């Protein structure tokens, strides 16, 4: 039975039309048409955590001598040029520093937060209404149409199973069941329908039969199978699109993420790994990741964990701008026509380079991130530099126009480059150090760039944590199905963050993440979240058990609820005294009366 559509779903809002007023430039896109480029030298450098466009030969060779793996080719690297700051040497925190220009004033394209018409709703939207902002009727309609085409193709190819065209309501139910499986974990998929088990789950059987769910899972398809075959014929040419099988939903979800919500001022950029063992050109290996093999996404998030935008890395060896993979990845996510001006971007040392930060500064964006000493443009002078013997809290810095390079000694050396901060503004941090053989907590100076980096760098990490809590991901031999489930997780997580913000505006207590997903699952499946209470048996029992002797007839006797005479019996379920004797069975009369519940 198709769940009743809420009023807001009967007249869906076209977010795509709403967002067209903010044109998105394709200048930063790095979608590849080269199916074999994942094994290129540039991609190998990225997987090792460096970019050949701004790593120097000398320092890379030094890293290899220290035992680090250097898989990339060194022939394309150039030696770093000396900078004006190299001659002057590093300065200390006692020397004043000033920015040549004040930071760009924050002028967002739209008011940050949830966007109208959603923000103007009087009532707090339900979880399913929020989810449908990302998986709207157009996206589900495309998913259903292509799934039906794929099923017809498979049946024509010899597959034998019963098939009826999947409807939009069934597709929402399918998504709801996958979310249910993300909360309740069972070893095998078929265990959710197994009745002869102490772990029997009756809920899913009320939504969809097992065979129907499995046939949808076998045939679910995002793109048109006919167009897939036409695209596969272009392998090895510039016209080949290796993301064609996810392209329809990939494009619509990115637009929805930017249209429904406008980010806060502090943004972070990082990679995210979608785990898969599929043998396709875009799967890559990245060490130091929880899931070190799969598809890499470059993600833009604000400090709430909301996924503002993302791009799938295809391992392209030929850069769009020629300035490095880090440059193209960042610029594919940062667009002033969509965001506005004055945003602050925090990133790790893969993206940090003086050339990129200067370019962002010219566009009206501030940037802050850790850097490697091997990067081109970073001061190489050793004059007054930090040493291993420098005490904790020591600060060294060099300014190059809008850029300031800061080195701070904590338990180890921390390197930060920023266009947002001065070298030292008087901030301190508490650290435990040994003084005279005893631990003592002291205040030591810390650059404001380091404090802000620690505060705002974790937006993507928070998003990953929320996505991983109740993920709908299931093992699949088809890589595009794995990506589809990740798209569902992005939509669910973003919907939950919208719910939190809307509740905050109305000064209401938001649901927990688990409660939100439980209610979303129930609404998508069309089955009430609260099952009907089981009817307890109404059995007459003694009010006081264990009485002996003369007390059997008197102990615990109370007035009957119906006749008012004393009785030693009561209803076990209702806990009310009722007579149970030959000529007066008040227990039977009470429970056969239509108003027994009110009594």
C-alpha positions in Angstrom: 0.0 0.0 0.0 1.4 3.3 -1.0 2.1 5.7 2.0 0.1 8.8 2.0 2.0 11.8 0.7 2.4 14.9 2.9 1.0 18.1 1.6 4.5 19.4 0.8 5.2 16.3 -1.3 2.0 16.7 -3.3 3.4 20.0 -4.8 7.1 19.4 -4.9 9.4 22.4 -5.1 11.8 22.4 -8.0 15.2 23.0 -6.3 16.9 22.7 -9.6 15.0 25.7 -11.0 15.6 27.6 -7.7 19.3 27.0 -7.9 19.8 28.0 -11.6 20.0 31.6 -10.5 23.4 30.7 -9.1 25.4 29.4 -12.1 28.1 26.8 -11.4 31.2 27.1 -13.4 32.7 24.0 -14.8 36.2 25.4 -14.8 37.4 23.3 -11.8 35.9 20.0 -12.9 38.3 17.1 -13.1 35.9 14.3 -14.3 38.1 12.0 -16.4 37.5 10.4 -19.7 40.7 8.3 -19.4 39.8 4.9 -18.1 43.4 3.9 -17.4 44.7 7.0 -15.8 44.3 5.8 -12.2 47.8 4.1 -12.5 49.5 7.3 -13.7 52.5 8.8 -11.9 50.5 11.9 -10.8 47.8 9.7 -9.2 50.5 7.7 -7.5 51.9 10.9 -6.0 48.4 11.8 -4.7 47.9 8.5 -3.1 51.2 8.9 -1.4 50.1 12.3 -0.1 52.0 14.7 -2.3 51.5 16.6 -5.6 54.4 16.8 -8.1 53.4 20.3 -9.1 54.6 21.7 -5.8 57.0 19.0 -4.3 60.8 19.5 -4.8 63.3 17.0 -6.0 65.7 17.4 -3.1 63.2 16.9 -0.4 61.4 14.0 -2.0 64.8 12.3 -2.4 65.5 13.1 1.3 62.2 11.4 2.3 63.1 8.3 0.3 66.4 8.1 2.1 64.5 8.2 5.4 62.6 5.1 4.3 59.4 6.6 2.8 58.0 5.2 -0.3 58.4 7.5 -3.3 56.3 6.0 -6.1 56.0 9.1 -8.2 58.4 10.2 -10.9 60.8 12.9 -10.0 61.7 14.0 -13.6 58.7 16.3 -13.7 59.6 18.2 -10.5 61.5 21.5 -10.5 63.8 22.8 -7.8 62.3 25.5 -5.6 63.4 29.0 -6.1 64.8 31.1 -3.3 62.3 33.5 -1.7 62.9 37.0 -0.3 62.1 35.6 3.2 64.9 33.1 2.8 67.5 35.8 3.2 65.9 37.5 6.2 65.4 34.2 8.2 62.7 33.2 10.5 61.3 35.7 13.0 60.2 35.1 16.6 56.8 35.8 18.2 58.3 38.9 19.9 58.6 40.6 16.5 55.3 42.2 15.4 53.5 41.0 12.3 50.7 42.8 10.4 48.7 41.8 7.4 49.1 43.9 4.3 45.3 44.0 3.8 42.5 43.1 6.3 40.7 39.8 5.6 37.9 39.9 3.0 34.6 40.9 4.6 32.1 38.0 4.8 29.5 38.5 2.1 27.7 35.2 1.3 25.6 34.8 -1.8 22.7 33.9 0.4 22.0 33.9 4.1 23.8 30.9 5.6 21.6 28.1 6.8 18.5 26.4 5.5 17.1 28.1 2.5 13.5 29.1 1.6 10.9 27.8 1.1 12.0 25.1 3.6 13.1 27.7 6.2 9.7 29.4 6.0 7.7 26.4 6.9 5.5 27.0 10.0 5.7 23.4 11.2 8.9 21.4 11.5 9.1 19.2 8.3 9.1 15.5 8.9 12.3 13.4 8.2 10.8 12.1 4.9 10.0 15.6 3.7 13.6 16.6 4.3 14.9 13.5 2.6 12.8 14.2 -0.4 14.6 17.5 -0.9 17.6 15.4 -2.0 15.9 12.3 -3.5 13.0 14.2 -5.0 10.3 12.7 -7.3 12.3 13.4 -10.4 15.4 11.5 -9.1 13.2 8.6 -7.9 11.3 8.6 -11.2 14.6 8.3 -13.1 15.8 5.6 -10.8 12.6 3.6 -11.3 12.6 4.0 -15.1 16.2 2.8 -15.5 15.8 0.0 -13.0 12.8 -1.3 -15.1 14.8 -1.0 -18.3 17.7 -2.9 -16.7 15.3 -5.7 -15.5 13.9 -6.0 -19.0 17.4 -6.3 -20.4 18.4 -9.0 -17.9 15.3 -11.0 -18.5 15.9 -10.8 -22.2 19.4 -12.0 -21.6 18.2 -15.2 -19.9 17.6 -14.3 -16.3 14.6 -16.1 -14.8 12.7 -14.4 -12.0 9.3 -12.8 -11.7 9.4 -9.1 -12.3 6.8 -6.3 -12.2 7.8 -2.7 -12.9 9.0 -1.0 -9.7 6.9 2.0 -8.7 8.0 5.2 -6.9 6.4 4.1 -3.7 8.3 0.8 -3.8 11.6 2.6 -4.5 11.1 4.7 -1.4 10.3 1.5 0.5 13.5 -0.1 -0.8 15.5 2.8 0.4 13.7 2.7 3.8 14.5 -1.0 4.2 18.2 -0.3 3.5 18.2 2.3 6.2 16.5 -0.1 8.5 19.3 -2.6 7.9 21.8 0.2 8.7 20.4 0.4 12.2 19.7 -3.2 12.9 22.6 -5.4 11.8 22.2 -9.0 10.9 24.9 -11.3 9.3 23.1 -12.0 6.1 20.6 -10.1 4.0 18.1 -13.0 4.0 18.1 -13.1 7.8 15.8 -10.2 7.9 13.0 -12.3 6.4 13.9 -15.6 8.2 10.9 -16.6 10.4 12.3 -19.8 12.0 14.8 -17.9 14.2 14.9 -16.4 17.7 16.0 -13.2 15.9 12.9 -13.1 13.8 12.2 -9.5 12.5 8.5 -9.1 11.6 8.7 -5.4 10.6 10.3 -5.8 7.1 7.9 -8.6 6.1 5.1 -6.1 6.5 6.8 -3.7 4.0 8.1 -5.9 1.2 8.5 -9.6 0.5 12.0 -11.0 0.5 12.0 -12.0 -3.2 10.7 -8.6 -4.3 13.4 -6.8 -2.4 16.1 -9.1 -3.8 14.9 -8.6 -7.4 15.0 -4.9 -7.0 18.5 -5.0 -5.5 19.7 -7.2 -8.4 18.3 -4.8 -11.1 18.6 -1.4 -9.5 20.3 1.0 -12.0 20.9 4.7 -12.0 21.6 5.3 -15.7 19.9 4.2 -18.9 21.3 0.7 -19.8 21.1 1.5 -23.5 23.2 4.7 -23.0 25.7 2.7 -20.9 26.4 0.4 -23.8 26.8 3.4 -26.2 29.2 5.0 -23.7 31.2 1.8 -23.2 31.9 1.8 -26.9 33.9 5.0 -26.4 36.4 3.5 -24.0 39.9 4.8 -24.8 38.6 8.1 -26.4 38.2 11.5 -24.9 34.4 11.2 -25.1 34.2 8.3 -22.7 32.7 9.1 -19.3 33.8 6.7 -16.6 31.1 8.1 -14.2 28.2 7.6 -16.7 26.5 4.9 -14.6 26.0 7.3 -11.7 25.8 10.6 -13.6 22.0 11.3 -13.3 21.9 11.0 -9.5 25.4 12.4 -9.1 24.5 15.7 -10.7 21.1 16.1 -9.2 22.3 15.4 -5.6 25.2 17.9 -5.9 22.7 20.6 -7.0 20.3 19.7 -4.2 23.1 19.9 -1.5 23.9 23.4 -2.6 20.4 24.6 -3.2 18.7 23.5 0.1 21.4 24.8 2.4 24.0 27.6 2.3 27.2 27.0 4.3 28.5 28.8 7.3 31.7 30.9 7.0 34.2 28.3 8.0 34.7 25.5 5.4 36.9 22.5 5.2 38.1 20.4 2.3 39.2 16.8 2.6 39.0 13.4 0.9 36.5 10.6 1.7 36.9 7.0 0.8 33.9 4.9 -0.3 35.0 1.4 0.3 34.8 -1.0 -2.6 36.9 -3.8 -4.1 35.4 -3.4 -7.6 38.1 -3.7 -10.3 37.5 -0.5 -12.2 39.9 2.2 -13.2 38.5 4.8 -10.6 39.2 2.6 -7.6 42.3 3.7 -5.8 44.4 2.8 -2.8 45.1 5.4 -0.1 47.1 4.5 3.0 46.2 5.9 6.5 42.5 5.7 5.8 40.0 3.4 7.7 38.9 2.0 4.3 42.1 2.2 2.3 40.7 0.9 -1.0 37.8 2.3 -3.0 36.5 5.4 -4.7 37.9 8.8 -3.5 35.6 11.8 -3.1 36.8 15.3 -2.6 34.4 16.8 -0.1 33.5 20.4 0.9 31.9 20.8 4.3 31.2 23.5 6.8 31.8 23.1 10.6 28.3 21.5 11.2 29.3 18.5 9.1 26.9 19.3 6.2 28.2 18.0 2.9 28.0 21.2 0.7 29.6 19.7 -2.4 31.7 16.8 -3.5 33.5 15.5 -6.5 34.5 12.0 -7.4 38.2 11.5 -8.2 38.7 9.6 -11.4 42.5 9.5 -11.3 43.0 11.9 -14.1 46.6 12.3 -15.0 46.2 15.4 -17.2 45.3 18.3 -15.0 42.7 20.8 -16.1 44.7 23.9 -15.2 48.2 22.4 -15.2 48.8 23.6 -11.6 48.4 20.3 -9.9 45.7 17.8 -8.7 45.4 19.7 -5.4 44.7 23.0 -7.2 42.0 21.4 -9.5 40.4 19.5 -6.7 40.0 22.6 -4.5 38.8 24.8 -7.4 36.2 22.3 -8.4 34.6 22.8 -5.0 35.1 26.5 -4.4 33.0 28.8 -6.6 32.5 32.4 -5.8 29.4 32.6 -8.0 27.7 30.1 -5.6 29.3 30.9 -2.3 30.0 34.6 -2.3 33.1 36.2 -0.6 34.9 36.1 2.7 34.7 32.3 3.3 37.5 30.7 5.3 38.8 27.4 4.0 40.8 24.9 6.1 42.7 22.0 4.5 45.5 19.6 5.1 49.0 19.6 3.7 48.0 17.9 0.4 46.1 21.0 -0.7 48.2 23.7 0.9 50.5 25.5 -1.6 51.4 29.2 -1.8 50.1 29.4 -5.4 46.7 28.0 -4.5 46.4 30.2 -1.4 47.3 33.3 -3.4 44.7 32.4 -6.0 42.1 31.9 -3.4 43.0 35.2 -1.8 42.6 37.0 -5.1 39.1 35.4 -5.4 38.1 36.7 -2.0 38.6 33.5 0.0 40.8 33.1 3.0 42.8 29.9 3.5 44.6 28.1 6.3 46.3 24.7 6.3 49.3 22.7 7.3 52.2 22.6 4.8 55.2 20.4 4.0 58.7 21.7 3.9 59.1 20.1 0.5 56.4 22.3 -1.1 57.4 24.8 -3.8 57.2 28.4 -2.5 57.8 27.5 1.1 60.8 29.3 2.7 63.8 27.0 2.8 66.1 29.1 5.0 67.6 27.6 8.1 68.4 31.0 9.6 66.9 31.2 13.1 64.7 28.1 12.3 63.3 25.7 14.9 65.5 22.9 16.0 64.9 19.6 17.9 66.1 21.3 21.1 63.7 24.3 20.8 61.4 24.4 23.9 57.7 23.8 23.5 55.8 26.9 22.6 58.5 28.4 20.4 57.2 30.2 17.4 58.9 31.1 14.1 57.4 32.9 11.1 58.0 34.5 7.8 55.5 36.7 5.9 55.3 36.7 2.1 52.7 39.3 1.1 49.3 37.9 2.2 50.9 34.6 3.2 52.4 33.9 6.6 54.4 30.7 7.2 54.4 29.7 10.8 56.3 27.0 12.6 55.3 26.2 16.2 56.9 23.7 18.5 54.6 21.5 20.5 55.4 17.8 21.1 56.6 18.0 17.5 57.0 20.8 14.9 53.7 22.1 13.5 53.8 24.0 10.2 50.8 26.2 9.2 50.3 28.6 6.3 47.5 31.2 6.3 46.1 34.2 4.6 43.8 34.9 7.5 46.0 35.3 10.5 49.0 37.2 11.9 52.0 35.2 13.2 51.1 35.6 16.9 48.2 37.5 18.5 48.7 36.6 22.2 46.8 33.3 22.4 47.9 30.7 24.8 47.2 27.0 25.3 47.5 24.7 28.4 50.1 22.0 28.3 51.5 19.5 30.8 55.3 19.6 31.0 57.8 18.2 33.5 59.3 20.7 35.8 61.8 19.4 38.4 60.7 15.8 37.7 57.0 16.6 38.3 54.2 17.2 35.9 53.0 20.8 35.8 50.3 22.5 33.7 51.6 25.7 32.2 50.3 28.3 29.7 52.4 28.5 26.5 52.0 30.7 23.4 50.2 29.3 20.4 49.6 30.9 17.0 45.9 31.8 16.3 46.2 30.0 13.0 46.9 26.7 14.8 43.9 27.2 17.2 41.5 28.0 14.4 42.8 25.1 12.3 42.1 22.7 15.1 38.7 24.2 15.6 37.4 24.3 12.0 39.4 21.6 10.2 37.2 18.7 11.2 34.0 19.5 9.2 34.5 16.6 6.7 35.6 14.3 9.5 32.4 15.1 11.4 30.4 14.3 8.3 32.2 11.0 7.8 31.4 10.1 11.5 27.7 10.9 11.0 27.6 8.9 7.8 29.3 5.9 9.3 27.1 5.7 12.3 24.0 4.2 10.5 25.2 3.6 7.0 22.9 1.9 4.5 26.0 0.4 2.8 25.8 -3.3 1.9 28.3 -5.4 0.0 27.8 -5.4 -3.7 29.7 -6.6 -6.8 28.5 -3.5 -8.7 30.4 -0.4 -7.9 27.6 2.0 -8.9 25.3 0.3 -6.3 27.9 1.0 -3.6 28.0 4.7 -4.7 24.2 4.8 -4.7 24.1 3.8 -1.1 26.7 6.4 -0.3 24.5 9.0 -2.0 21.6 7.8 0.2 23.8 8.2 3.3 24.8 11.8 2.3 21.1 12.7 1.8 20.1 11.2 5.2 22.9 12.9 7.1 22.3 16.3 5.5 18.6 15.8 6.2 19.4 15.2 9.9 21.5 18.3 10.1 18.7 20.4 8.5 16.4 19.0 11.2 18.8 20.1 13.9 19.0 23.6 12.6 15.3 24.0 12.1 14.7 22.8 15.6 17.3 25.2 16.9 15.5 28.1 15.2 12.2 27.2 16.8 13.9 26.5 20.2 12.8 22.8 20.1 14.7 19.8 21.2 15.9 17.9 18.1 15.7 14.1 17.7 18.8 12.1 18.2 20.5 10.7 15.0 19.1 7.2 15.6 15.6 8.4 16.4 15.6 10.6 13.2 16.7 7.6 11.0 14.1 5.4 12.7 11.3 7.8 12.0 12.6 8.4 8.4 12.6 4.6 7.9 9.1 4.2 9.1 7.8 7.1 6.9 9.6 5.8 3.8 8.3 2.2 4.4 4.8 3.4 5.1 4.6 1.3 8.3 4.0 2.9 11.7 7.2 3.3 13.7 5.3 2.2 16.9 3.8 -1.3 16.5 0.3 -2.0 17.9 0.6 -3.1 21.5 0.0 -6.8 22.1 -3.2 -7.7 23.9 -2.3 -8.9 27.4 -4.4 -11.9 28.7 -6.9 -10.8 31.4 -6.5 -13.6 34.0 -8.1 -13.5 37.5 -5.4 -14.0 40.2 -5.3 -13.6 44.0 -4.7 -10.2 45.3 -2.3 -11.6 47.9 -0.7 -14.9 47.2 0.8 -17.2 49.8 -1.8 -16.6 52.6 -2.3 -19.6 54.8 -4.7 -20.7 57.4 -7.5 -18.4 58.4 -6.0 -15.5 56.5 -6.9 -17.2 53.2 -10.4 -15.7 53.3 -9.6 -12.3 54.6 -6.0 -11.2 53.7 -5.9 -8.7 50.8 -9.6 -8.5 50.2 -10.7 -5.3 48.4 -13.9 -3.9 47.1 -14.9 -5.1 43.6 -14.8 -2.4 41.0 -18.3 -3.4 39.7 -20.4 -4.6 42.6 -18.6 -3.0 45.5 -18.4 -6.3 47.5 -15.2 -7.6 49.0 -13.2 -10.0 46.8 -9.8 -11.7 47.1 -9.4 -11.7 43.3 -8.2 -9.1 40.8 -7.4 -9.0 37.0 -3.7 -9.6 36.4 -3.5 -7.3 33.4 -5.8 -4.5 34.7 -4.8 -4.7 38.3 -8.4 -4.0 39.5 -10.3 -6.1 42.1 -13.1 -8.2 40.5 -15.3 -10.9 41.9 -15.0 -14.5 40.5 -17.7 -16.7 42.1 -20.4 -19.0 40.9 -23.3 -16.5 41.1 -21.3 -13.3 40.4 -18.6 -13.2 37.8 -17.7 -9.5 37.7 -14.4 -10.4 35.9 -16.3 -11.6 32.8 -18.8 -8.7 32.9 -16.0 -6.1 33.2 -14.0 -7.3 30.2 -17.1 -7.9 28.0 -18.3 -4.3 28.6 -17.5 -1.8 25.8 -16.3 0.7 28.4 -14.0 -1.5 30.3 -10.9 0.5 29.2 -12.3 3.7 30.7 -13.2 1.8 33.9 
